[in-house]
């Protein structure tokens, strides 16, 4: 999915939705009224529509949302017969249980195209030494937990003394690793490295809902993006004036 968009941008020499559409012979129609976007086909001609009143941000995010319906083949599906109209874009959260698959994919592709990886890595301090250490400890904890689960699976009602000793050793390592992870989280909070999703989205100049789609897109592409939000202490417990 993401490679499809990357190749399309390279071929068109532009990320602008209209430029990409023109390069691939996709007709772009100007829309008015309450319809924000539109995707369909007339015979073999793919067509997308964009509302003329969309501001610059929604023009790009909406444009790529509709292009996704074309590039991912949605317009050829039975449900798109007669056209697919979007009253708005990114109306549901990325973790919604009710969002249709084609809408989820279109949002993921659009968010991934329109928000640069480098900007997300910067705002999340992804490449800082502290975050690298955090990811390393977290990965080690997952490895230890998996090893312990495997030992539990292989143990019977009367495990050998050697197996019991190994399980005891692993439990100790898991506890120690969890403590280290907790210390790192506390250190990040004290160093003011933990931001809310809303704060990070604000720094990037995009709605929080779209920012979460970008994080999920990067996670799917192999980035170890922690989906948990570490609130600042003062955000969880605001000062009360007396």
Order of alpha helices (4+ residues) and beta strands (2+ residues): alpha-alpha-beta-beta-beta-alpha-beta-alpha-alpha-alpha-alpha-alpha-alpha-alpha
